[in-house]
Amino acid sequence: MKEYQTITEISGPLVFAEVDEPIGYDEIVEIETPQGETKRGQVLESSEGVVAIQVFEGTTGIDRNASVKFLGETLKMPVTEDLLGRVLDGSGQPIDGGPEIVPDERRDIVGAAINPYSREYPEEFIQTGVSAIDGMNTLVRGQKLPIFSASGLPHNDLALQIARQATVPEDEESGEDSEFAVVFGAMGITQEEANEFMEDFERTGALERSVVFTNLADDPAVERTVTPRLALTTAEYLAFDKDYHVLVILTDMTNYCEALREIGAAREEVPGRRGYPGYMYTDLAQLYERAGRIEGREGSVTQIPILTMPGDDDTHPIPDLTGYITEGQIYIDRDLNSQGIRPPINPLPSLSRLMDDGIGEGLTREDHADVSDQMYAAYAEGEDLRDLVNIVGREALSERDNKYLDFAERFEAEFVNQGFDSNRSIENTLEIGWDLLSMLPKSELNRIDEDLIEDYYREEAETAEAEA
């Protein structure tokens, strides 16, 4: 270990120190203040004669008389299966009053990229119990599917619902349920939000199969950049060493990106779009691309990053770059939320690019793809007709158009709206879908195979509609 008392500058969360030998990038540092307090940091930049250190606990109390000790290793996460059921802070320290973690090993939090040749294509269904996701924008094992939300919308409630309810179907060969775990990483949340998360995890028993990392809003911004990497390192261990199917929920990625901007400003970097670092795309990709499956391994890592779009603007750099990297997005809609629809997911701008590979005969149900396509088309037409009604009135529309308007209203009220405590199986979701599609004449179901219409179409629903 190398120790110096050569601090030259303190800027925001950064400490600059002179050195007389090469220091490794990402190397862990211990800084001892004159008051005897020890703080941890990480080498952010290393050049000849000087290093920049980002301090996890903040730079309060550090002055030029503090000593800097370089430990010669990078930040590592102690991993073990016993982490399930534990709550840790944003730097990986237990905060649940439980015993100290006795790790099987300690792993570098940066992780190793999955070799593209060894990646297995994601095509296995994950059931979240949320109809608007399972039925319309299906989540697949190994996928990264973000949730685009905005300030004041209930994305945290949706995140908790998914964490509680998400399951993988039983293995067809063995007939046994696969091991499933949730790694929940919260960044920059308030103490009130943290309390709500923990109350929900404990009340529902979801904590038993979860590992929770919580970085609070008043914790140092630097720690926020470490939290998702600790969470993903834990997920990779559970997935690829212990054969779990792991769902990683990261909220809020906007707070993470704000921390990158704050650190970039302290380093006096040339800013990119809207002041964010020019390397933010690469940084986000390093996180998101840690989702996936590996050939020959049973487990998988699936990601649901959640971000709040500043000003509800999906062209903002954070959702924009996230959309480039990930395989779709789930939109939380402000208008649906104001109507009391829970969860307020709008299927029209939402997309799961891997959905077609994760559904269909032998995976969920043979009618899944057709029902999804037909409901999407019918709801889109109903939405267009709502704009027309505002101009000409509903009386001016044809009987056919009025059926599509009725479909759109019932689709929101019965299919999308289910509450945050309702857990629907995929069979239940598709049954509701057929009930709604049976409002329309058979001749309008042009995206569904005729054999499926014969098997699932509700003749009584059409008759009841005609009588009404």
N, C-alpha and C positions, 0 to 999 in steps of 0.2 A: 504494500500500500504506500502511496505517495502523499505526503502532507505538505501544504503550503500555507503561508500567511501573506498572500500577495493579491488580495482583492483590490481591484482598481476602480470598479464602478458597479453601482446597483441601480438597475432600471426596471421598474415594475416588478414582474415575477423573475427577472433575470439577474444573475450575478456574473460579473466578468473578472477573471483571475489570470495573472501571468504564470506561465509554467516554463520549465527549462528542458522538458522532454516530451515526446509525443503522447497525447492522451486520446484514447479511443472514443469514437462517436457513440453516443447512447450509454457511455459508462456511468455507473452509479457513483454518486458523491455524497459524502456526509459533511455537513457544515456545522461546526460547533461555535456558538455565539459566545461573546465574553461573559454572558450570564450563565453559561453552562448548559444551555439548551442545544439539543442536536436536531438538525433538520436534514431531510433527504432531498437530493436533487438528481438531475440527469444531464449529462453533457449534450447540449443542443447543437453546438458548433465548435469545431476544433481546428485551429490554424496554428501556424508557427508562432510560438511564444505566448498565445492567449487562448483561453477557452470561454465559451458562454455556457452558463449552467442555468437550467430552469429548475426552480425550487418548488417542490410539491406543496409544502406547508406555508408558502408565502415568505416574503423576505423581511417581514417585520422582526426587528431585533438584531438583524445582521448588519454589521458595519465592517470597516476595513481591517479591524483587529481580529475578525473571526478567522478560524483556521479551516482550511479546505482539505479534505482527505479523499483521494480517488481510490475506489475499492477494486478496480481492475476487472469488474464484471458488469454485464448489462442487467437491467431490471428483469427479475424472474418472478413467476407466479407459482406458489406452492400448490400442486394439484393432487387431489385424491378423490375417490368416490364419496368420501365422508363429507365433502363440501355440500352435497345435497341436503337441503333443509337449513342451510346457514345463511346469515345476512352479514355482508361485509361492507366497509366503506369504499370510497372511490379509489383508494390505493391498495385495496385487497386485505385490509386488517379487519378481523371479526369485531362486530359491534352488537352482537346479540346476547352477550353475557355467557356464551357457551365456552367450551374448552378451547385451548390453543389448537391450531390446525397442525396435525402431524402428517406431513405430505409424503406421498409415494416418491415424488421427485419434484424438482423445481425447473420450470420451463421458461425460456425466453419469451417475453410477451409479444415480440414482433412476429414470431412464428415463421414457418417456412411456407412459401407459396405452393399450392397444389400443382404438380406437374400436369399440364393440359392433357398429355398422353394418358395419364392415370385417372383422369376425371371420368366418372360414370355419369351418363346423361340422366338428369332428374326426370322421373316419370311415375312417381308413386304419390298417391293422394294423401294429404293431411287434412283431417276433418277438424275445423275450428268450431263447429256448431253455430256459425253465423251464416244465415242463408244467402245474404248478398255476396259473401266471399265464396262459400262452398259451391253455391249454385251458379254464380255468374262470373267469378274471378278466382278460380280454384287455386289453392296453395299446394305446391308440390315439394316433396322432400328434396332438400339441396338447393332450393330456390332462394332468391333474395327479392322480397316483395314489399316495398315500402308503403307506409300510410302517409298520404299528404293531407295535413290538417291545417288549422289556423288558430290564432289566439281565441280563447273562449269556447272552443268546441270540445266535445267529450272524447278526445282521442285516448286519454288515460283510462277511461272506463272501458273503451273497446280493447285496449291493450290488456287490461286485467281480465276481461271476459275471454279473450283468446288464450291467455296464460292458464286460466282455470280449465277451459274446455277442450283445448287442442289434444287430439289423439291420432294415432296411426292405426289403420285397420290391422286385424290379426294376420300373421304370416300364413299364406295359403298352404304352404307345404307342411309346416308344423302344427298349424291351427292355434298357435299361442300368440298372445298379445306381445308386441314388441316393446322393449324398454323405452320409455319416453321421459324426457327431462326438459325443463325450461330454465334458461339462463336469462335473467332480467337485469339489464344495465340501465340505470337511471342517471342522467347527467344534468346538473344545473337545476334540479327541482327544488321546490320550497319544502320547508319542514312539514307544512300541512299536507302537501302531496305525498311526502314520504310516509307520514303517519297513515294516510288513507291506503297507500299501497300495502303497508305491512298489516293493517287491520284486515284488509281483504284477503291477503295471502293466508293469514292465520285462521280467519273465520271459515274459509272454504276448504282448508286443508291442502291448498295448492303448494304451500311452502315445503311440504314433505318431498316433493319431486323437483324443487327449484333451488337455484343458487341466485341470490339477490345482491347486486352491487348498487350502492346509493352514493352518489356525489351530489351534495346539496349546493344551493345557489350561493351560499356564503363560504363555501370551500374554495380554495385557490383554483383559478382557471387552469393552471398547468395540470392539476390532478385530473381535470375533465378530459384531457387528451390521453390519459393513461387508462381510464375506466373501461372504455370499449375494448381495448386490447387485452386487459385482464379477463374480461368476460368471454371474449372469443378464444383465448388460450384455454380457459376452463372448458368451454364447449368442445373444442377440438380434442381435448383429453378424454372427455366423457364419450364422444362420438367414435373416435378412431382407435382408442385404447380399450374402452369399456363397452363398446357396441350399443350405445344409446342413440336414439333419434332425438336430436337436441334442437329445440326451437329457441333462437336468440332474439329477444325483444330489446331494442335499443331506443330509449326516449330521453331527451329530445336531441336529435342530430343538429338542430339549429343552434342549441347551446354549445355543442361541441365545436361547430364551425365558428361561432363567436369567440371561443377560446383561442382557436387558431389565429383569428384576426388580431386579438389582443396581444398574443405573443409575437406575431409578425410586426405589429406596430412598435413593440418594445425593442425588437431587433433592428428597427429602422429599415425594414425591407421595402422594396418598391411594391406598392399594392397593385392588385389586379382589379377585376370587376367589383365595383361597389366597396372597395377597400379590403376585400378578402385576398388572402395570399394567392399568388399565381399557381402554386403547387397544390391547391385545395382539391382539384380533380384527382391527382395522383394519391393524395392522402386518403380521400374517401374510398377510392378504388382499392387501396391496400386493406381497408376494413371490409368492404362489401364482398370482395372476391375471396374472402375466407369462408364463405358458404360453399357447400357442395358435397359431393359423394366421391369416394375413392374406390377404385376397382379392388375387389378382394376384401373390403372392409364392410362390416354389417351396418355400422352407424352412419349418420348423416348430420350435417349442420345446415339448418334453415334459418334465414334471417328475416325479421320484420323490423326494419328501422322506421321510426316515427319522427316526422319533422313538422314543425309549424311554419307555414309559409308567411313571411313578413308581408303584411298588407294584403293577404289572400292572393299573392302574386305568384303564379306557377312559372313565370319566366325569371324569377329571382335566382341568383347563382346556385343556392343550395338545392332547391327542388330540380332545377334545370340539370345540374351535374349529376344529381342522384338518379334522375330519369335516364340519363345516358348509360349509367353503369349497371343499373338493376334491370330485372326482367318484368317490368310493369309497374303499376301503382294502384293503390286504393284511395279514392278521394272521399274525404269527409265534407259534406255539403252544408253550407250555412243555412240555406233556405229550408232544407229538409229538417235541420235541427230546430229552426224556429217554428215548424209545424208540429213539433213534439215527436218526431219519428226517431226511434232509438234502435240500433245505431244509425246515424244519418249518413249512410253510405250511398253515394250516387253511382249506379252501375255504368252510366253512359260514358263518362271520361275515364272510368277505371279500366284496368287491363291487367290480365295475367298472361304473359307471352308463352308460358309453358303449360297453360291449362289444357290444351288439346292433347298433350302427351300424358296427362295425369288423370284423364277421365275416359269414360267409354266402357264398352262391354268388357267385363272381367276386372275392371278397376273400380268403378263405382256402380254405374248402371248404364245399360245400353242406350237409354233415352236421354242421358245427361246432356250430351253435346247439342242434340237437336232442340231440347227444351230450352237450354240456355240461349241458343241463337234466336229462337222464335220469340222468347220473352224480351230479349234485347231489342229486336226489330219492332215489336208491338209497343214497347214502352217508349222507344224513340219516336214512333209515329204519334203516340198520344201526347208526348211533350210538344211536338211541332203543332199539333192541333190546339193545344192550350194557347199558343200565341195567336192563332187565328180566331179563337173564341173571343179574345180580348178586343178584336176589331169588329167582327160581324155578329157576335152573340151565338149562343149554342143552338138556338132555334133554326139558324140558317144552315146548320150542318146536316149531312145525310145520316141515315140510320147507322150505316157502317162506321162513319166517323164518330158518332156518339158511343158506339161500342168500344172504340179504341180509347176514347176519353175515360169511360168507365173502367176500362182495363188499367189505365195508368194510375187512377185513384186507388183501385183495389191493390194493385201491385205494390204501391208505397205503403198502404195501410196494413196489408196482410203478409207480403213477402219480405219487404225490407224491414218493416217495423216488427220487432220481436222482443224488445227490451234487452237489458244487459244481463238478465239472469236466466234467459231462455237458452237451452242447449238443444238444437235441432240436429237430428241425424240427417245424412244425405238423402235417405229415403223419405223422411218427413218433408225436407225441402222440396224434393221433386214432386211429391204428392200435392203440395200447395201450388207448385208451378202448373201442374195439370189442371187443378181446379180453376185457376185463373185463365189458362188458355182455352178452357172449355166454354168461356164466355163468348169466344169468337166463333164464327161459323167454320166448319171444317175446310171450306174452300180457301180461307185466309191462312191456314197453317201450311204454308208453302215451303217451310224449312224443315219439316218433320217427315220422316219416312212414313209411308201409308200404313205399313204393318204396325208401327208404333201407335199411330192414331187409332187403329182398330183395337189395340190392346188397352190403351190408357185414356182415350177421350171420354169425358163424362157426358153422356147423352142427356142425363137428367139435369145437368147444369144448364145446357142450352135450352131445354124445355122450360125450366124454371125462369130463365131470363126472358124467354118469349112471353110467358104468362104474365110476368111482372110488367 
